[in-house]
Amino acid sequence: MELHLDLVGGLAGDMFIAAMLDLFPEHEAGLHDSLARTGLLAGVAARLEPHNDGVLAGKRFLVDRPGRAGGGHDHVPWRRIREGLEASELDPAVRGHAVAIFRHLAEAEARVHGVPVEAVSFHEVGAWDSIADIVGAAHLIAAVGASRWTVGAVPLGSGRVRTAHGPLPVPAPATALLLQGFAVIDDGVGGERVTPTGAAILRHLCGDAARPAQPRIMGGTGIGFGTRILPGLSNCVRVLRFDPVEQAAGFDTDAVLVVECEIDDQSGEELALALDRLRAHPAVLDVVQAPVFGKKGRMMAGLRLLARPEARDDVLRLCFAETTTIGLRYSVQTRAVLPRRMVEVEAGGRTLRVKAVDRPGGRTAKAEADDVADLDGHAARKARRRAAEKAVEES
């Protein structure tokens, strides 16, 4: 199962929890149990409520502490929060996620203020409602066990936000650090769209995730609202659940980047060298060249390259650098692949590498031609390779 965060209005900790519980209501009781086990939330009460803003319907997650105003300017050392979480009765997986999210915040605050991480004290993020949001988010992350998290473009927001340090620009300095490397968008709606807690959750879940390429099945959606009202826009986050496409029996499937172009102004000698350099890239799986006819009947070289999707930008840059093309067509496609492995076989007093493939009709094998290149005569090379292949096919 993969989960994608669509930041319609933005993201805060309470919005994340609300959207997740809208999608996975079966985890609400467990979340309340985790909050009770935290040890840092005495007297805190949380509740989930349905909400409809006139456009969309979803949930809101609200945290109360009788006798205390929401949030406030608590001044809590990061060290005390970490020690409290580590000493709590939380499930180890929940504790691990909570500490990791807080650590992202502490490291960002340390950079903002130019102090060691151990010297960081939280203000708004150290408040009891923020602790509840992070522990609640950690519980849901652990409970759903998604194999992958992704996020769309993050709304940047604008203006100023009031903090314990006075008015700060949006996104707040710590938030801006946490969002480094994420795609952002200015949709014209101002205010604080992503809170530091929301940004820390994104960094924890999606910091290293590339956009998925292979087909998936939409499994469900959940919507969580924040408390602010945005002009002309629902202040919510949407969680999309994706399940894998069922694979055909006996086949593996994966995604592959396909890059194509035609070249008519590069000599055959220079193009051959360029293709060798493309093949040498670790993310490139294969490169083929074929003669094609262009306009006015001119002969051209048609190129097709297969590579790993996550290396798209590097591969495209290399194609432009090594060839004379001024345009590339590319797409990500799903392919079916047969299980294969490389084995070493002794044949005729030497070791040969043989690729073994398990096909529906039985195993086939192909010996590496380079391993017999020094033998004289076609018959000798063929006999040596066939002996190695037969040994693998019969094993």
Secondary structure, 3 states (H helix, E strand, C coil): CEEEEECCCCECHHHHHHHHHHHCHHHHHHHHHHHHHCCCCCCCEEEEEEEECCCCEEEEEEEECCCCCCCCCCCEEHHHHHHHHHCCCCCHHHHHHHHHHHHHHHHHHHHHHCCCHHHCEECHHHCHHHHHHHHHHHHHHHHHCCCEEEECCEECCECEEEECCEEEECCCHHHHHHCCCCCEECCCCCECCECHHHHHHHHHHHCCCCCCCCCEEEEEEEEEECCCCECCECCEEEEEEEEECCCCCCCEEEEEEEEEEEECCCCHHHHHHHHHHHHCCCCEEEEEEEEEECHHHCEEEEEEEEECHHHHHHHHHHHHHHCCCCCCEEEEEEEEECCEEEEEEEECCEEEEEEEEEECCEEEEEECHHHHCCCCCHHHHHHHHHHHHHHHHCC
